[in-house]
Amino acid sequence: MTVEDVLTTLTQHGVTVDSNRRVQLERSEARAYMRRWEGRGPGVLRVEQLQWTPYGRGKSPGNPGGVEGG
């Protein structure tokens, strides 16, 4: 999956990603999405268990850790 794939998917779900890849979303849309998701049946989203995992882009001289922004 490429960065463009991720950005396109986010955009299709109402999330705005600017040219600096900052993510913005409408809280009302996020709440409505969660209500629909929870209304599908069993399953609970536990926010405390969500984790951010950086997207590894490979190593480069300026970025020896191999992770964007890191």
N, CA, C and O of each residue as an XYZ file, in Angstrom:
280
protein
N       0.850     -1.160      0.000
C       0.000      0.000      0.000
C       0.906      1.235      0.000
O       1.857      1.316      0.777
N       0.609      2.167     -0.853
C       1.422      3.382     -0.954
C       0.830      4.502     -0.113
O      -0.302      4.411      0.361
N       1.612      5.557      0.064
C       1.130      6.737      0.788
C      -0.097      7.299      0.079
O      -1.052      7.728      0.727
N      -0.070      7.296     -1.231
C      -1.201      7.821     -1.997
C      -2.465      7.001     -1.751
O      -3.562      7.557     -1.692
N      -2.318      5.682     -1.606
C      -3.468      4.827     -1.298
C      -4.088      5.221      0.034
O      -5.308      5.328      0.157
N      -3.240      5.433      1.021
C      -3.723      5.812      2.350
C      -4.415      7.171      2.301
O      -5.502      7.335      2.855
N      -3.791      8.147      1.639
C      -4.373      9.488      1.547
C      -5.712      9.459      0.820
O      -6.650     10.145      1.226
N      -5.811      8.678     -0.242
C      -7.065      8.571     -0.990
C      -8.159      7.961     -0.123
O      -9.291      8.444     -0.121
N      -7.832      6.914      0.605
C      -8.810      6.264      1.478
C      -9.282      7.217      2.569
O     -10.478      7.292      2.852
N      -8.352      7.948      3.185
C      -8.739      8.922      4.204
C      -9.666      9.978      3.618
O     -10.672     10.330      4.234
N      -9.340     10.481      2.441
C     -10.162     11.505      1.794
C     -11.559     10.971      1.510
O     -12.541     11.692      1.687
N     -11.665      9.721      1.072
C     -12.964      9.130      0.786
C     -13.812      8.982      2.041
O     -15.036      8.896      1.954
N     -13.177      8.952      3.200
C     -13.899      8.825      4.462
C     -14.045     10.155      5.186
O     -14.307     10.180      6.389
N     -13.878     11.263      4.466
C     -14.141     12.573      5.026
C     -13.013     13.161      5.841
O     -13.223     14.120      6.583
N     -11.818     12.607      5.719
C     -10.673     13.140      6.444
C      -9.861     13.992      5.484
O      -9.548     13.556      4.376
N      -9.518     15.200      5.899
C      -8.752     16.101      5.065
C      -7.275     15.961      5.390
O      -6.885     15.998      6.557
N      -6.456     15.799      4.362
C      -5.006     15.722      4.527
C      -4.412     16.832      3.674
O      -4.583     16.848      2.455
N      -3.699     17.781      4.335
C      -3.147     18.899      3.565
C      -1.802     18.526      2.941
O      -1.334     17.397      3.089
N      -1.187     19.480      2.244
C       0.053     19.199      1.520
C       1.205     18.833      2.446
O       2.170     18.208      2.006
N       1.125     19.203      3.703
C       2.154     18.823      4.680
C       1.793     17.531      5.400
O       2.443     17.154      6.375
N       0.756     16.855      4.916
C       0.258     15.585      5.455
C      -0.247     15.706      6.884
O      -0.162     14.763      7.670
N      -0.773     16.878      7.208
C      -1.455     17.037      8.497
C      -2.895     16.587      8.302
O      -3.537     16.929      7.309
N      -3.383     15.829      9.246
C      -4.721     15.253      9.147
C      -5.697     16.104      9.946
O      -5.433     16.468     11.093
N      -6.830     16.415      9.321
C      -7.895     17.144      9.989
C      -9.195     16.411      9.722
O      -9.409     15.893      8.625
N     -10.062     16.366     10.719
C     -11.355     15.738     10.497
C     -12.428     16.516     11.240
O     -12.163     17.228     12.208
N     -13.621     16.357     10.759
C     -14.777     16.975     11.393
C     -15.240     16.061     12.507
O     -15.567     14.899     12.266
N     -15.269     16.575     13.724
C     -15.658     15.743     14.857
C     -17.071     15.188     14.696
O     -17.334     14.050     15.083
N     -17.980     15.977     14.130
C     -19.347     15.492     13.960
C     -19.391     14.304     12.997
O     -20.146     13.356     13.208
N     -18.575     14.363     11.937
C     -18.517     13.244     10.991
C     -17.888     12.025     11.643
O     -18.332     10.902     11.405
N     -16.861     12.227     12.462
C     -16.211     11.111     13.152
C     -17.184     10.447     14.118
O     -17.233      9.220     14.205
N     -17.954     11.246     14.840
C     -18.945     10.680     15.776
C     -20.014      9.894     15.023
O     -20.411      8.809     15.449
N     -20.481     10.449     13.899
C     -21.493      9.753     13.101
C     -20.938      8.432     12.573
O     -21.643      7.422     12.570
N     -19.689      8.431     12.130
C     -19.053      7.204     11.641
C     -18.999      6.172     12.760
O     -19.304      5.001     12.532
N     -18.615      6.588     13.971
C     -18.519      5.659     15.094
C     -19.889      5.097     15.470
O     -20.003      3.921     15.814
N     -20.926      5.931     15.406
C     -22.282      5.427     15.698
C     -22.679      4.355     14.693
O     -23.243      3.327     15.068
N     -22.384      4.591     13.412
C     -22.698      3.587     12.385
C     -21.893      2.317     12.608
O     -22.429      1.215     12.492
N     -20.611      2.462     12.927
C     -19.738      1.313     13.145
C     -20.215      0.501     14.339
O     -20.303     -0.724     14.258
N     -20.523      1.168     15.446
C     -20.980      0.464     16.638
C     -22.361     -0.151     16.431
O     -22.694     -1.148     17.072
N     -23.170      0.431     15.542
C     -24.501     -0.086     15.278
C     -24.514     -1.365     14.465
O     -25.565     -1.988     14.315
N     -23.374     -1.765     13.939
C     -23.299     -2.979     13.122
C     -23.352     -4.257     13.943
O     -23.521     -5.343     13.390
N     -23.211     -4.139     15.226
C     -23.275     -5.354     16.031
C     -22.136     -5.439     17.024
O     -21.566     -4.428     17.433
N     -21.815     -6.671     17.406
C     -20.793     -6.851     18.437
C     -19.463     -6.219     18.031
O     -19.143     -6.075     16.851
N     -18.732     -5.861     19.027
C     -17.431     -5.241     18.792
C     -17.412     -3.875     19.433
O     -18.316     -3.062     19.236
N     -16.392     -3.640     20.187
C     -16.249     -2.364     20.874
C     -14.884     -1.800     20.534
O     -13.876     -2.500     20.625
N     -14.851     -0.543     20.143
C     -13.589      0.122     19.884
C     -13.077      0.689     21.195
O     -13.707      1.560     21.795
N     -11.949      0.195     21.629
C     -11.339      0.687     22.861
C     -10.224      1.659     22.480
O      -9.131      1.256     22.080
N     -10.528      2.936     22.614
C      -9.610      3.987     22.190
C      -8.256      3.838     22.869
O      -7.223      4.112     22.258
N      -8.250      3.410     24.122
C      -6.982      3.282     24.845
C      -6.066      2.217     24.243
O      -4.877      2.178     24.560
N      -6.603      1.357     23.383
C      -5.787      0.318     22.767
C      -5.282      0.707     21.379
O      -4.516     -0.041     20.772
N      -5.697      1.856     20.873
C      -5.218      2.297     19.573
C      -3.776      2.773     19.701
O      -3.410      3.411     20.688
N      -2.968      2.462     18.707
C      -1.571      2.880     18.715
C      -1.205      3.440     17.364
O      -1.654      2.945     16.330
N      -0.387      4.473     17.375
C       0.142      5.033     16.140
C       1.384      4.244     15.772
O       2.278      4.068     16.600
N       1.447      3.771     14.547
C       2.623      3.085     14.052
C       3.169      3.890     12.889
O       2.486      4.041     11.876
N       4.384      4.412     13.007
C       4.946      5.213     11.913
C       5.103      4.384     10.649
O       5.339      3.177     10.708
N       4.973      5.028      9.536
C       5.122      4.382      8.237
C       6.605      4.337      7.894
O       7.215      5.388      7.695
N       7.193      3.167      7.821
C       8.604      3.029      7.479
C       8.818      3.239      5.999
O       8.137      2.625      5.177
N       9.747      4.091      5.652
C       9.987      4.390      4.245
C      11.345      3.910      3.770
O      11.729      4.183      2.633
N      12.069      3.215      4.599
C      13.399      2.785      4.209
C      14.435      3.765      4.718
O      14.107      4.882      5.118
N      15.656      3.349      4.702
C      16.726      4.181      5.243
C      17.267      5.128      4.181
O      17.314      4.802      2.995
N      17.669      6.297      4.631
C      18.319      7.264      3.777
C      19.375      7.979      4.611
O      19.291      7.961      5.839
N      20.364      8.606      3.984
C      21.416      9.254      4.756
C      20.888     10.296      5.746
O      21.406     10.417      6.856
N      19.881     11.031      5.354
C      19.328     12.057      6.228
C      18.345     11.519      7.255
O      17.916     12.244      8.153
N      17.987     10.242      7.120
C      16.988      9.648      7.982
C      17.413      8.217      8.307
O      16.798      7.267      7.821
N      18.452      8.051      9.120
C      18.988      6.715      9.345
C      18.024      5.762     10.058
O      18.202      4.546      9.990
N      17.021      6.291     10.732
C      16.073      5.420     11.414
C      15.109      4.743     10.472
O      14.479      3.751     10.837
N      14.984      5.260      9.263
C      14.109      4.646      8.283
C      12.637      4.940      8.485
O      11.788      4.298      7.867
N      12.317      5.907      9.347
C      10.929      6.248      9.587
C      10.748      7.732      9.330
O      11.509      8.564      9.825
N       9.729      8.045      8.550
C       9.452      9.440      8.221
C       9.207     10.233      9.505
O       8.460      9.802     10.383
N       9.837     11.382      9.596
C       9.643     12.244     10.754
C      10.387     11.777     11.985
O      10.282     12.424     13.027
N      11.124     10.705     11.921
C      11.751     10.199     13.102
C      13.219     10.168     13.015
O      13.884      9.754     13.965
